Amino acid sequence: MENGAGAPPGAHRAPLPRAIASGMNAAPAPSHAPTAPRSRPQRVPPALLRGSEALQGQVVLEELRDDLGLLLFRSLRNVLIWTQLPVEERASAFAPGAAAGRQAEMEAAALPPELLAPLSVIAELLAAPYAVDERRLALACRRVALWAEDAGALGAALEFSQAAALVRPTAAALAYAVGRLARRRAEYDRAESWFARAIIQGRQSRDWRAYATAFSGLGNLHLQRGNFPAARRAHGRCLRAARRHALRELEGNALHDLFVTSYHAGEHGEAIQFAGQALAAYGPAHRQVPRLAYDLAYNWVLQGHFREALPVATALLPRFGTAAERLLVQGLICRAAGGSGDGAAFDGACAEVVAAGMAEATPDTYSGALVGAAHGAASLGRWALAEQMATRISAVAQERGEGELVIMADTILDAARRRQRTDVALQQETAGDTTVAAEFVSALAVR
């Protein structure tokens, strides 16, 4: 995955499908064949610099409506002006005294500690635009972007990431960072243009990590759009690049992404193969294993493989630290335990879900956990509890504006009131892959 985040047995796993596996090497040309002309370097395509906004960077003012937002907007515009000027004109880019004025603004703004150093670097640009350390300036822009992303201001984060990429226009990793943020903001055309730029830059500079990761970003973009064949091709190219250049973690990320893509495309048997291969590539102690295990267990419960999902979901609890994450896992345990007829496991997890709803600070995963509890109760024939949970889901979902959950709650309510199940998966359990389940339980025990 993009955020990639002793190997277990893996001899039983099927090889990758031919569409993903590397092709055979071409046969060598005959000795009398003419020498092929050397190909020209591929031109780096221009990337989209803004979405629907009229002024580049105005999203900073829209997201941060205070003095800090104005200061960040001015700092961003300074960097953009500098990048757009020819080198010979940069010396006179800013008025005399601009640096001193900016320093006074910074002192009056009560900056967060994380922004003091990077904004000071950008302020130096005003004093000496003719003697700029491009690496240092790009790093300053990226640090502002990371702060904005942590603060939930994704538009500001995107603009400062883009500024960093414009300061260093040949850095593939910076281009990828722009694409990732644009994708998160659903600016798909903009994201695709930056991923394409990162792929070509990565190949030209032989930055194979950025090259492979850009294909991962492009694959996730296609997945987000619902284009599963294109997502599969992009993740396959990420996988081949990772294997060719011995990027072990990225190999695991690519296999993880192929698992998710296959799952969404309805190719569940192949998805399980990819999950097992991703686990082998990561190794049991890797930080991404709990995420992979959750995705797998969730996939299993949707297919009705409750007995495989339950031990994996239970083993996940010690690996997730935040209240929101643990609550999501408790909901998954409720659903798997109910489907497999384990009333004791259901009761324990359901009690945790109920307690979370009574807490002062309810995690944002509460509604998802309620869905798991409602399904689990229905599977066990506890219709009164299922109705109670579904009623609560509807109230929470309406409060949060989650239309899909409102529909789901109505379905569960109807089933509970009619004393019948509406999904065959709630009645009958199908056979799954117990071997893969055992491997994940073993891996989750490794710290």
C-alpha positions as CSV (number, residue, x, y, z in Angstrom):
1,M,0.0,0.0,0.0
2,E,1.0,3.6,-0.4
3,N,1.3,4.2,3.3
4,G,3.4,1.1,3.7
5,A,3.4,1.1,6.1
6,G,11.2,-15.2,10.2
7,A,8.8,-15.5,7.2
8,P,5.7,-17.6,7.8
9,P,5.2,-20.8,5.7
10,G,4.1,-19.9,2.2
11,A,4.9,-23.0,0.0
12,H,1.2,-23.8,-0.4
13,R,0.3,-20.5,-2.0
14,A,-0.6,-20.4,-5.7
15,P,1.7,-18.3,-8.0
16,L,0.6,-14.9,-9.2
17,P,-1.8,-14.9,-12.1
18,R,-0.2,-14.4,-15.5
19,A,-1.5,-10.9,-15.8
20,I,0.5,-9.9,-12.8
21,A,3.6,-12.1,-13.0
22,S,6.6,-10.8,-14.9
23,G,6.7,-11.8,-18.5
24,M,9.4,-13.9,-20.2
25,N,12.5,-12.3,-21.4
26,A,12.6,-11.6,-25.1
27,A,14.8,-13.7,-27.3
28,P,18.1,-12.0,-28.1
29,A,18.3,-10.3,-31.5
30,P,20.3,-12.0,-34.3
31,S,24.0,-10.9,-34.5
32,H,23.4,-9.4,-38.0
33,A,20.4,-7.2,-36.8
34,P,21.0,-3.5,-37.0
35,T,21.7,-1.7,-33.8
36,A,18.5,0.0,-32.6
37,P,18.8,3.8,-32.2
38,R,19.1,5.0,-28.6
39,S,15.7,6.2,-27.4
40,R,15.4,9.8,-26.3
41,P,14.6,10.6,-22.7
42,Q,10.8,10.7,-22.2
43,R,9.5,14.2,-21.7
44,V,8.1,14.8,-18.2
45,P,4.5,15.9,-18.7
46,P,3.2,19.1,-17.1
47,A,0.9,18.5,-14.1
48,L,-2.3,20.3,-13.2
49,L,-1.6,23.0,-10.6
50,R,-5.0,23.7,-9.4
51,G,-8.6,22.4,-9.4
52,S,-11.7,24.5,-9.7
53,E,-10.4,27.5,-7.6
54,A,-9.8,30.8,-9.4
55,L,-6.6,31.6,-7.5
56,Q,-3.9,29.1,-6.8
57,G,-3.6,28.7,-3.1
58,Q,-6.9,30.2,-2.1
59,V,-7.9,27.0,-0.4
60,V,-5.4,27.9,2.4
61,L,-7.5,30.9,3.2
62,E,-10.7,28.9,3.0
63,E,-9.5,26.2,5.4
64,L,-7.6,28.4,7.9
65,R,-9.7,31.5,8.4
66,D,-7.4,33.4,10.8
67,D,-4.1,35.3,10.9
68,L,-2.2,32.0,10.6
69,G,-4.0,31.2,7.4
70,L,-3.2,34.6,6.0
71,L,0.5,34.1,6.9
72,L,0.6,30.7,5.3
73,F,-1.1,32.0,2.2
74,R,1.4,34.8,1.8
75,S,4.3,32.4,2.4
76,L,2.9,30.0,-0.2
77,R,2.6,32.8,-2.7
78,N,6.2,33.9,-2.1
79,V,7.4,30.4,-3.0
80,L,5.2,30.2,-6.1
81,I,6.4,33.6,-7.4
82,W,10.0,32.5,-6.9
83,T,9.5,29.2,-8.8
84,Q,7.8,31.0,-11.7
85,L,10.5,33.6,-12.3
86,P,13.5,33.0,-14.6
87,V,16.7,32.6,-12.6
88,E,18.1,35.9,-13.7
89,E,15.0,37.8,-12.4
90,R,14.8,36.2,-9.0
91,A,17.2,38.7,-7.3
92,S,14.6,41.5,-7.6
93,A,11.6,39.3,-6.9
94,F,10.7,40.9,-3.5
95,A,10.7,44.4,-2.2
96,P,13.5,45.6,0.2
97,G,12.4,45.1,3.8
98,A,10.0,42.3,2.9
99,A,11.9,39.8,5.1
100,A,11.8,42.1,8.1
101,G,8.0,42.6,7.7
102,R,7.5,38.9,7.4
103,Q,9.5,38.3,10.6
104,A,7.2,40.8,12.4
105,E,4.1,39.0,11.2
106,M,5.5,35.7,12.4
107,E,6.2,37.0,15.9
108,A,2.7,38.4,16.1
109,A,1.0,35.2,14.9
110,A,1.8,32.9,17.8
111,L,2.9,30.2,15.5
112,P,2.6,26.5,16.4
113,P,6.1,25.2,17.3
114,E,6.1,22.9,14.2
115,L,5.8,25.8,11.9
116,L,8.4,28.2,13.3
117,A,11.4,26.7,11.6
118,P,9.9,26.0,8.1
119,L,8.2,29.4,7.9
120,S,11.5,31.0,8.9
121,V,13.2,29.3,6.0
122,I,10.6,30.6,3.6
123,A,11.0,34.1,5.1
124,E,14.8,33.9,4.2
125,L,13.6,33.6,0.6
126,L,12.4,37.2,0.8
127,A,15.8,38.5,2.0
128,A,18.0,36.6,-0.5
129,P,16.0,35.1,-3.4
130,Y,19.2,34.8,-5.4
131,A,20.9,32.4,-3.0
132,V,18.4,29.8,-2.2
133,D,19.1,26.2,-1.1
134,E,16.4,24.4,-3.1
135,R,16.5,21.3,-1.0
136,R,16.1,23.3,2.2
137,L,13.3,25.3,0.8
138,A,11.5,22.2,-0.5
139,L,11.8,20.5,2.9
140,A,10.4,23.6,4.6
141,C,7.3,23.5,2.3
142,R,6.9,19.7,3.0
143,R,7.0,20.3,6.8
144,V,4.3,22.9,6.5
145,A,2.3,20.4,4.4
146,L,2.7,17.6,7.0
147,W,1.5,20.0,9.7
148,A,-1.5,21.0,7.6
149,E,-2.4,17.3,6.9
150,D,-2.2,16.4,10.6
151,A,-4.5,19.4,11.3
152,G,-7.0,18.1,8.7
153,A,-6.4,21.0,6.3
154,L,-5.8,18.8,3.2
155,G,-6.2,21.6,0.7
156,A,-3.4,23.6,2.4
157,A,-1.3,20.4,2.7
158,L,-1.8,19.8,-1.1
159,E,-0.7,23.4,-2.0
160,F,2.5,23.3,0.1
161,S,3.4,19.8,-1.2
162,Q,2.9,21.1,-4.7
163,A,5.1,24.1,-3.9
164,A,7.9,21.8,-2.7
165,A,7.6,19.8,-6.0
166,L,7.8,23.0,-8.0
167,V,10.9,24.1,-6.1
168,R,12.6,20.8,-7.0
169,P,10.9,19.8,-10.3
170,T,13.0,16.7,-10.8
171,A,12.3,15.0,-7.5
172,A,9.9,12.1,-8.1
173,A,9.1,11.5,-4.4
174,L,7.8,15.1,-4.1
175,A,5.6,14.7,-7.2
176,Y,4.2,11.5,-5.7
177,A,3.3,13.3,-2.5
178,V,1.3,15.8,-4.5
179,G,-0.6,13.1,-6.2
180,R,-1.4,11.3,-3.0
181,L,-2.9,14.4,-1.4
182,A,-4.9,15.3,-4.6
183,R,-6.3,11.8,-4.6
184,R,-7.4,12.1,-0.9
185,R,-9.2,15.3,-1.9
186,A,-10.9,13.4,-4.8
187,E,-9.1,15.7,-7.3
188,Y,-8.6,12.8,-9.6
189,D,-7.4,14.5,-12.8
190,R,-4.9,16.5,-10.8
191,A,-3.7,13.4,-8.9
192,E,-3.3,11.4,-12.1
193,S,-1.2,14.1,-13.7
194,W,1.2,14.1,-10.7
195,F,1.4,10.3,-10.5
196,A,2.3,10.2,-14.2
197,R,5.0,12.8,-13.6
198,A,6.4,10.9,-10.6
199,I,6.6,7.7,-12.7
200,I,8.6,9.3,-15.5
201,Q,10.8,11.3,-13.1
202,G,11.4,8.1,-11.0
203,R,12.5,6.2,-14.0
204,Q,14.8,9.0,-15.3
205,S,16.4,9.5,-11.9
206,R,16.5,5.8,-11.1
207,D,14.6,6.5,-7.9
208,W,12.9,3.1,-8.0
209,R,11.1,3.5,-4.7
210,A,9.3,6.7,-5.9
211,Y,8.7,5.0,-9.2
212,A,7.0,1.9,-7.7
213,T,5.1,4.0,-5.1
214,A,3.7,6.2,-7.8
215,F,2.2,3.2,-9.5
216,S,0.7,2.2,-6.1
217,G,-0.8,5.7,-5.9
218,L,-2.2,5.4,-9.4
219,G,-3.6,2.0,-8.7
220,N,-5.4,3.3,-5.6
221,L,-6.7,6.2,-7.7
222,H,-8.3,3.8,-10.2
223,L,-9.7,1.7,-7.3
224,Q,-11.3,4.8,-5.8
225,R,-12.8,5.5,-9.2
226,G,-14.1,1.9,-9.5
227,N,-11.9,1.0,-12.5
228,F,-10.7,-2.4,-11.2
229,P,-8.8,-3.5,-14.3
230,A,-6.8,-0.3,-14.4
231,A,-6.1,-0.6,-10.7
232,R,-4.9,-4.1,-11.1
233,R,-2.5,-3.2,-13.9
234,A,-1.0,-0.3,-11.9
235,H,-0.5,-2.4,-8.8
236,G,1.0,-5.2,-10.9
237,R,3.6,-2.7,-12.2
238,C,4.3,-1.6,-8.7
239,L,4.8,-5.3,-7.7
240,R,7.2,-6.0,-10.6
241,A,9.3,-2.8,-9.9
242,A,9.5,-3.7,-6.2
243,R,10.7,-7.3,-7.0
244,R,13.1,-6.2,-9.6
245,H,14.8,-3.7,-7.3
246,A,14.5,-5.7,-4.1
247,L,12.1,-3.3,-2.3
248,R,10.7,-5.9,0.0
249,E,8.3,-3.6,1.9
250,L,6.9,-2.2,-1.3
251,E,6.4,-5.8,-2.5
252,G,4.2,-6.4,0.5
253,N,2.3,-3.1,-0.1
254,A,1.7,-4.1,-3.7
255,L,0.4,-7.5,-2.8
256,H,-1.8,-5.9,-0.1
257,D,-3.2,-3.5,-2.7
258,L,-3.8,-6.4,-5.1
259,F,-5.7,-8.2,-2.3
260,V,-8.0,-5.2,-1.8
261,T,-8.5,-4.7,-5.5
262,S,-9.4,-8.4,-6.0
263,Y,-11.8,-8.3,-3.1
264,H,-13.6,-5.2,-4.5
265,A,-13.7,-6.8,-7.9
266,G,-15.4,-9.9,-6.4
267,E,-12.5,-12.3,-7.0
268,H,-12.5,-13.6,-3.5
269,G,-10.4,-16.7,-4.0
270,E,-7.6,-14.8,-5.6
271,A,-7.9,-12.1,-2.9
272,I,-7.0,-14.7,-0.3
273,Q,-4.0,-15.8,-2.2
274,F,-2.7,-12.2,-2.4
275,A,-3.3,-11.7,1.3
276,G,-1.2,-14.8,2.1
277,Q,1.6,-13.6,-0.2
278,A,1.5,-10.1,1.3
279,L,1.9,-11.6,4.8
280,A,4.9,-13.5,3.6
281,A,6.5,-10.4,2.0
282,Y,5.9,-8.2,5.0
283,G,7.0,-10.7,7.6
284,P,5.0,-11.3,10.8
285,A,6.5,-8.3,12.7
286,H,5.7,-5.7,10.1
287,R,3.6,-2.7,11.2
288,Q,1.2,-3.2,8.2
289,V,0.2,-6.8,9.2
290,P,-2.6,-5.7,11.6
291,R,-4.2,-3.6,8.8
292,L,-3.9,-6.5,6.3
293,A,-5.3,-8.9,8.9
294,Y,-8.3,-6.6,9.5
295,D,-9.0,-6.3,5.8
296,L,-8.8,-10.0,5.4
297,A,-11.1,-10.8,8.4
298,Y,-13.6,-8.2,7.2
299,N,-13.6,-9.7,3.7
300,W,-14.2,-13.2,5.3
301,V,-17.3,-12.1,7.3
302,L,-18.8,-10.6,4.2
303,Q,-18.4,-14.0,2.5
304,G,-19.8,-15.9,5.5
305,H,-16.4,-17.4,6.5
306,F,-17.1,-16.6,10.2
307,R,-15.0,-19.4,11.7
308,E,-11.9,-18.2,9.9
309,A,-12.6,-14.5,10.7
310,L,-13.2,-14.9,14.4
311,P,-9.7,-16.0,15.6
312,V,-8.0,-13.4,13.3
313,A,-10.3,-10.6,14.7
314,T,-9.7,-11.7,18.3
315,A,-5.9,-11.7,17.7
316,L,-6.1,-8.2,16.4
317,L,-7.2,-6.6,19.6
318,P,-3.8,-6.4,21.3
319,R,-2.3,-4.9,18.1
320,F,-4.6,-1.8,17.9
321,G,-4.0,0.9,20.5
322,T,-6.6,3.7,19.9
323,A,-10.1,3.5,21.2
324,A,-11.5,4.0,17.7
325,E,-9.5,1.1,16.3
326,R,-10.3,-1.3,19.1
327,L,-14.0,-0.5,18.8
328,L,-13.9,-1.3,15.1
329,V,-12.3,-4.7,15.9
330,Q,-14.9,-5.4,18.6
331,G,-17.7,-4.8,16.0
332,L,-15.9,-7.3,13.7
333,I,-15.7,-9.8,16.5
334,C,-19.4,-9.4,17.2
335,R,-20.3,-10.2,13.6
336,A,-17.9,-13.1,13.3
337,A,-18.9,-14.6,16.7
338,G,-22.6,-14.3,15.9
339,G,-22.1,-16.0,12.5
340,S,-20.1,-18.8,14.0
341,G,-22.5,-19.3,16.9
342,D,-20.1,-18.4,19.6
343,G,-22.4,-16.6,22.1
344,A,-19.7,-16.1,24.7
345,A,-17.3,-14.3,22.3
346,F,-20.3,-12.2,21.1
347,D,-21.3,-11.2,24.6
348,G,-17.9,-10.0,25.5
349,A,-17.4,-7.9,22.4
350,C,-21.0,-6.6,22.4
351,A,-20.5,-5.3,26.0
352,E,-17.5,-3.3,24.8
353,V,-19.6,-1.7,22.0
354,V,-22.4,-0.8,24.4
355,A,-19.9,0.7,26.9
356,A,-18.4,2.8,24.1
357,G,-21.8,4.3,23.4
358,M,-22.2,5.3,27.0
359,A,-18.8,7.1,27.1
360,E,-18.6,10.9,26.9
361,A,-16.3,10.9,23.9
362,T,-17.8,8.4,21.4
363,P,-15.3,7.3,18.7
364,D,-16.1,7.9,15.1
365,T,-16.1,4.1,14.5
366,Y,-19.0,3.6,16.9
367,S,-21.6,3.3,14.1
368,G,-19.5,0.7,12.3
369,A,-19.2,-1.3,15.5
370,L,-22.9,-1.2,16.1
371,V,-23.5,-2.7,12.6
372,G,-21.3,-5.6,13.6
373,A,-23.2,-6.1,16.8
374,A,-26.6,-5.9,15.1
375,H,-25.6,-8.5,12.5
376,G,-24.1,-10.7,15.2
377,A,-27.2,-10.5,17.3
378,A,-29.4,-11.4,14.3
379,S,-27.2,-14.4,13.5
380,L,-27.7,-15.7,17.0
381,G,-31.5,-15.2,16.8
382,R,-31.4,-12.4,19.5
383,W,-33.9,-10.3,17.6
384,A,-34.8,-7.9,20.4
385,L,-31.1,-7.0,20.7
386,A,-30.7,-6.7,16.9
387,E,-33.6,-4.3,16.8
388,Q,-32.2,-2.2,19.7
389,M,-28.8,-2.0,17.9
390,A,-30.3,-1.1,14.6
391,T,-32.4,1.7,16.1
392,R,-29.2,3.1,17.6
393,I,-27.4,2.8,14.3
394,S,-30.1,4.8,12.6
395,A,-30.0,7.6,15.2
396,V,-26.2,7.9,15.0
397,A,-26.1,7.6,11.2
398,Q,-28.7,10.4,10.8
399,E,-26.8,12.6,13.2
400,R,-23.6,12.1,11.2
401,G,-25.2,12.3,7.8
402,E,-24.2,8.7,6.9
403,G,-27.0,7.8,4.4
404,E,-25.7,4.3,3.6
405,L,-25.8,3.3,7.3
406,V,-29.3,4.6,7.6
407,I,-30.4,2.2,4.8
408,M,-28.5,-0.6,6.4
409,A,-30.1,0.1,9.8
410,D,-33.6,0.0,8.2
411,T,-32.8,-3.4,6.6
412,I,-31.7,-4.8,9.9
413,L,-34.8,-3.3,11.7
414,D,-37.1,-4.9,9.1
415,A,-35.4,-8.3,9.5
416,A,-35.6,-8.1,13.3
417,R,-39.2,-7.1,13.4
418,R,-40.2,-9.8,11.0
419,R,-38.1,-12.4,12.9
420,Q,-36.3,-13.5,9.8
421,R,-32.9,-13.0,8.3
422,T,-32.5,-11.1,5.1
423,D,-29.1,-12.4,4.1
424,V,-28.2,-16.0,3.5
425,A,-24.8,-15.3,4.9
426,L,-26.4,-14.7,8.3
427,Q,-27.9,-18.2,8.3
428,Q,-25.3,-20.4,6.6
429,E,-21.6,-20.5,7.0
430,T,-19.4,-21.4,4.0
431,A,-16.1,-23.1,4.1
432,G,-13.0,-20.8,4.1
433,D,-9.2,-21.1,4.2
434,T,-8.3,-22.2,7.7
435,T,-4.6,-22.4,6.8
436,V,-4.3,-18.7,5.9
437,A,-6.3,-17.9,9.1
438,A,-3.9,-19.8,11.3
439,E,-0.9,-18.0,9.6
440,F,-2.4,-14.6,10.4
441,V,-3.2,-15.5,14.0
442,S,0.4,-16.6,14.4
443,A,1.7,-13.4,12.8
444,L,-0.4,-11.2,15.0
445,A,1.2,-12.8,18.1
446,V,4.6,-11.4,16.9
447,R,5.5,-7.9,18.2
